[in-house]
Amino acid sequence: MVLQELGGQISSALRRMSDATVIDKTVIDGCIKDICTSLLQADVNVKLVGELRKNIRNAIDADEDKAGVNKRRTIERTVFKELVNMLDPGKKPFTPEKGTTSVVMFVGLQGAGKTTSVAKFALYYKRKNFKVAMVCADTFRAGAYDQLKQNATKVKVPYYGTYTESDPAKIAADGVDLFKSQKMDIIIVDTSGRHKQEAALLEEMSQVSSAINPDLSIFVMDSSIGQAAFDQAKAFSETVDVAAVIMTKLDGHAKGGGALSAVAATQSPVMFIGTGEHVDEFETFEAEAFVSRLLGLGDVKGLMGKLTDIMPEQQQEEMMAQLSEGRFPLRIMYEQFNNVLQMGPMGQVMGMLPGFGNAMMGQGREQASAANLKKYIALMDSMTTAELDNPDIALNLKLLSDPSRVKRIVKGAGRQYRDMAELATQYKAMSTMISKMGGQLKMGSARGGTNMRGQNQQLEQMGKALSAANPQVLKQIGGMSGLKQMMKALDGGDMSQLQGLMGGKE
């Protein structure tokens, strides 16, 4: 994540303050200075940093005379609030509706990732059963139409463009008219870019906007461009009515503080963030969840949403029913490994767990972890249905060590014997925990807490699946006891316990 280093520095500043024996003015001043320095080094706009410093001071002064006030919590709460305010201007972006044609225009500089974002945007709404079409009005960049055509083919949506017409406003208008006649729900217009906000580019944006009268203008911003983000976003906002922002290249490691500045400049909400080059690496944006992940507090709500998307509640309840009886077929482990892979890049999934925001895997480790899961899945693909669905833990442990069966499974999967030994070790560790948790799960079902406990059990299984991929995973949140503590906090709705997992003190 592009702001990973910034989040780590802010979290470290807060931890250093909490470790102090006495939190006096000197300690507080040092903490505020460290936080502001981190923001400036990350290319956050100087004016915004000054306002944040002032607001932290005001919050501390307001609580100065109150008895029993935790100054660390005051600063932490204020930093969280101010970062959220930077990213959330309090406006909701235009929302397309089915049955009504909405025209969406993408603007931004060349290289920001506009054309790729157009395809991601199209795929996102196509999956929600909208009728989507793409129009290429970029006549400046060589190969722009070819790229859009290729992306449109990949996401399977209709497109419009031409090699002969040189007027981008006319191309845009013709494309919009064509798809309006076909009663498309969303028509996305990709526009030209430049290497800087030249007058010619801004004039062209104005002409295209006048020709198509878009319902929504989205500014696509490269999150790694630094201090230039504020002026760039402001220039586009003054030319066309920018109503939303998409931040791209959040999978990189540049400073990225300009991403915080751009929202302040446009006073427009961030609608989506691009987290990779692939068309499905695209997430809806929520300021509180983003800042929570940035500061290492996780995004349990987002993680639960991903879990529900890939595993409906009914299926979660069925799984919990088996586990509560102490039954653990290999198929459950197989499904959990597949679920982790379906949830997106492993670094993103881990970033949603408290304590992981600033300790995501490097690209190499992430790929190795995914490879581990894939080889375990290949081995289980080589098993029979009876072997996968057998609920008896003792019998499964015997199966995983039976020489003739191991030989058949390894040969069928094209893997090595040590891979099978690793799978057996993972199953043994997970089944041991299931056996210990069985009684608690029965009590939870009896109290009527099936849904939440089912989700918590699913979350725990995800944690174990991540641990199977990379043994360092659970260490970041204090092992299985840390994961249990997180589940307990979720059950009781006590989010302060989740903050404690990050290393904070009350």
N, C-alpha and C positions, 0 to 999 in steps of 0.2 A: 504494500500500500504506500502511496506516494507520501503521506503524512505520518508514516510510522515513526520516523525518527523524532519528529516534533512531539508526538504523543508520549514517546518514551522519555524525552527531556522534561516535559511538564510533570509527568508522573513521578520522575526521580526528584524533582524539586519539592513536590508535596511530601514524598517519603522522607527526604532529608529533614524537613521541618518537623514531621511527626516523630522522628527519632531524637529530636532535641529534648534534653531533660526539662528545660523551662522554655516555653514559647513566649519570648519577649519581643520588644520592638525590633531589636537587631535581627532576630531569627526571621520575623515576618518580613522585614525589609529585604533580607537576603532571598527569601522565597519569591517575593514579588519580582525582584530584579532578575532572578533566574528564569522565571516564567516569561517575562517580557523580552529578555534576551533571546530565549528560544524562539519566540514568535517572530522577532526581527530577523534572526538568522534564517528562518524559514520563509522569508520574503513576504510576511504579512505587512500590509500597509502601515506606515508609521503612525498615522492619525488614529487608526483603529486600535493599535497597541496602546497609545496614550489614553484613549477612552477606557480601555479595559483596566489599565493601571488605576485610573481615577475611580472607576466603579468598585474595584476591590477595596480600595482605601475607604470609600464611603460605606461599604458594607461592614467593614471592620469597625469603623467609628460608630456606626449605628448600634452595633452589638456590644460596644465597649463597656457600657454600664449595666448590661444584663448579667445576672448571676448564672453561673454554670454553663456559659456559652463556650462551645468548643471552637477555638479560632481556626484550627485546621479545617474543620468541617465548613466553617464560614467561607474560607478562601476557596476550598475545593468546590463548594456549591456555586460560588460566584464565578469562578473560572468556567465551570460547566455551563452556567447560564449565559455568560457573555459569548462563549464560542457558539452556543446554539443560536443566540441572537444574530451573530455574524452571518450564519448560514440560513436563517429563517426570517425573512422580512415580514412574516405574518400574512402573506397572501397565498391563496391557493391558485395553482395554474389552471388554465382552461382544460376542461375534461371533455373529450369527444363522446358523442352519443351515437348509438346504432340507429340507422334509419335517417340520419341527418348528415349531409356532407360537410366535413370539416377540412379546411385547407391549412396545412402546417408548413411554415417556411423555416428552413435551417440556414443560419448565417454564422460566419466565423472566418478566421484567417486560414490560409492554406497550410495544411499539415496538422491542423487541430484534430482531425478525425471526423469531419462532417459526413462524408459519404458513407463511411463505415457506420457512424451513428444513425444515419438515415435507415440503413438496413436493419440495425438492431431495434430501432423504434418500430419499424414496420413489422418485424417478427414478433415483438412484444404484443402488439395489438392484434396481429393475425391469430396468435394463440388464444386471444380472448374473443375470437370469432367475429372480429371486425373485417369488413371488406376494405383492403388497403391497396394503394397504388403509389408508385414512385415516379417523379418527374425530374429529369436532369436539365437544369438551367445554367449549368456551369460551362461556359464557352471559352473560358480563359485557360484552364489547365488541360494540357494534352492528355488524352486517355481518360478524362473524367467520365464521359458517357460510357466507355467500355467498362470501367470499374463499376458504375452504377448498374449497368446491364448484367454484369456477372453476379453482383450482390443480390439483385432482384431475382435472378434465376435460382440462386442458392436458397433464398428464403421463400421462393415460389409465390411471388406477387407480380402483377402486371406492371409495366414500366413504359415511359415515353421519353423520347429524345430524338435528336437529329444531328447528322454530320454536316448539313448544308446551311442551316440558318445560323446567323451570327448574333442576332439580337436576343439576349437572354430573357428580356421581358416578354417578347412574343412567344418564345418557346414555352415559358412558364404558363402564359395565358392559354396557349393552344392545348397544352397537356392537361391543365385544370379543366378546361371546357370538355375535353374528350372524356375524362373520367367522371365528371359530373353527369354527363349524358348516360354513363354506365351505372350511375347511382352508387358510386363508391362511398364508403363511410368516412375514410381518411385519405386525403391526397397529400403526399409529402413532396415538397419542392426543395431540391438540393441546389444551392446557389454557388457562385464563384467565390474564390478566396484570393488573398494576396499574401505576401510575406509580412506585410504590415498594413495598418489601417489607412491606406492611401485614399485621397479624395475621390479618385475614379471608382474605387471599390464601393465606397459609401454611397456615391451617386447611383451606381448600378443597383445596390440594394434597395434604394429608395424607389427606383423605377420598377423593379420587379414587384416590390410590395404594393405599389399603386396599381399594377396590372392585375394582380391576383387577389388583392384585398384579403390577406390571410386571417384566419380566426386565431391563430397562435404563431408567434415568431419565437423560435428557440435559438439562443446563442450557445454555440458549441465552443467550449474553452479547453485548451490544453492546460491541465492542472499543474504543469511543471514550468510554466513560463516566467514565474517570479513576479517582481514588482510591476512589470508591464501589464499584468492582468487587470489592474484597476483602471488604467487609462484606456486600455483596449475595450473592456466591457462598457465603459462609459461612452466611448465614441459610437459603438454599435447601438447602444440604447438610445442615444440622441437622434440617430438616423432612422431606425425602425423601432416600433413599439415592442421591445423585447419583453416577453411575458414569462419566460422560463429559461433556465440554464441547464445544460448537460455538461458535466465535467468528465473529461476523457483522460486516459493514461494513468489511472489511479493504481495500476499494477506496477508502476515504475518505482524508482527510488530517488527521484529528484526532490528538491525542497518542498515545493507544492503549496507554500503558504499563500500564493496568489489566488488559490482556489477560494480561500476565505474572503479575500478582498473583492473578488469579482461580484459576489452576491451583494455586498454593500454598495458597490458602484451602480448596479442595475436596479437594486431594490426588487429583484425578481427571484422567485424561489428556484432552488435546484430541483429539477424534475427527475432526472436519472443520473447515474454515474456509470462510466465505462470502466470495467475492471480487467480488460484483456482484449486481445485482437479478435477472438472468435465472436460470432454473431450472438451467441447466447450468454456472453459475459457482460451482462447489462442488468443493473439493479435499480429498482425504484428507490428514491432517496427520502429518508426521514432524518431531519437534523439531529434530534435527540439520540436516535440509535447510532448515527454516524459518529457523533462526539463521544458517546459512550464507548464505542469500539476504539476510537482514537486514544482515549485515556486508559484503555485496558480494562474497562468495566464490562465488556461484552455486550451482546445484543440478544438476550435470551428470547425476547419476543419475536425477533426476526428469525431466530433459529427454530422456534416452535412453528412459525409460519412455513418454513421450508420443510419441516418434518410432516406437517399436515398435508402439504402439497404432494409429497411423494408417498405418504402413508396415511390414508384416511382414518378418521377416528375409530370406525368400526373395526378396521384391521388392527389398530393399536390395542383395542380392547380384547380382541381375540388372542393377540400375542400375550398380553398381560395375564389372561386367564390361564394359558399354558404355563407361563413362568411361575404364577402364584401356586400352582400345583407341583412345582419342582420338576416340570417337564421342559426339556431344552433340546428340541430337535436341531440338527445341524442346519436345517433350512432357515431357522431364525437368524443364525449367524450369517448365513449366505445372503439373506435379504438385507441385513444391516450393513454388510460390506458394500453391497450394491447401492444402498441408499446413500452412504457416505460419498460414493463416486458421483451419484446423480445430483447431489446438492451443490456441485460446482467445485472449483479449485479448493484443495484442502486447506490452503492458507486462509481463504475467506471463511470457511466453516469454523476453523479454529479461532479466528478473530471474533466470532460470535460468542465464544465461551469466555466468561470472566477471567482475567489474568492473561489472556492471549493476545490482546490488541497490540502489544509492543513486542511480542515474541513469536511472530509468525515464522513459519519455515522459510528458509531460503529456497530459491527455485530448484536447486539440485536435490535438496532433502524432500521437497514436496513431490517431485517426480518419483523419487525412490520409494516414498511412502505409498503413493498411488500404485506403483509397480508391485509392492508387497500385497496389497489388497487384491490386485488383479490375478496374481499367481495363486492366492488362496481360493479365489472364485473359480479359476480354471480347474483346480483340484476337485472342488465340490461339483463342478459341472460333469466331472468324470464319474461321479457316484451314481448309483441307481436311485430311483424315487423312494424305494423302501429304506435305503440307507439315509437319505436326507430327511425323511419324515419320521424316523424312529425317535420317540420322545424320551426313551430311557437313557439317562446320562451314563450310567455304568456300562451299558451295552455299547454306547457310542465310543466311549474311551477304549473299550476292547476292540471295536471295529478299526479305530484309528491306529492300532498297534498290531493288528493281525497281518503277518508277513505276506500271505497270498493276496489279501485285499489291497494292502498298501502297494504291492507290485502292480496290480491291475490298474489302480487309480493313478499312480504316478506315470505309468506307461500311456494310459489313455489321455492324460493331461499334457504329456510332453514335458513334465517337470522332473525335478530331482528328488531323491529320498529325503534330503535335508529339508526341502520345502514342506514335505508331508509331516516331518517331525515338528516343524515350526507351527503348522496348522493344529496339530494335536496339542501342543503347548498352549496355544491361544484358547482352544476350546476348553481345556482343563481349567485354565484360570477363570474364564468367563462362567463356566458351569459351577465352580466353587462359590462364586459370588451369588449366582442365581439361587443356589441351595440355601445360602445364608439369608437371602432377602425374601424367601418364599412366605414365611409367616407374616412379615410386615405387609406384603402385598395383599394377603388374605384379609388382614385387618382393615386395610385401606378400602378394599371393595365392600366390606361389610358396612363401613361408615358412609358409603355412597360416593366416595371420591374417585370413582373409576376414571372419569375423563382426565382430570388433572394428574392423577397418579399414573394413568396410562401414558400421558405425555412425558411425565418425569421418568418413567421406566424406559420409554423410547429414547429420551435424552441420555439416560445412563448407558443404554446399549450403544448409542452413538459414541459416547466417550470411550467405551471399551473398544469399539471398532477402530476409532482413531488411534487408540493406544496400540492396537494390534499392528497398525500401519507404521507407527513410530513410537517406540517405548518412552520417549521424552515427553509425550503429550500430557499424560496425567500428572507428571511431576510438576508441571507449571501451575496446577491448581491444588497441589497438596495431596496427590494420590487419590485413591478411591474415597478416603475420608473427606477430601476436599470436594469431590463430586457429590457425595452424599449430603454434605453441608449445603451445596448449591441447590440440590433437590428439595431439601428441607426449607430453605428460604423461599423457593418458588411455591411450595405447598402452603406456607403461611403468609405469603405475600410480603415478606420482609425483605425489601430490596437492599437495605443497609448491609445485610449479611453478604450480599453479592459484592458490595464495595469492599467489605473486609477481605474477601478472597484476593483482591488486588494487592493486599499488603497494607491497607490503611488501618489506622487505629481509631477507636472511638475516643 
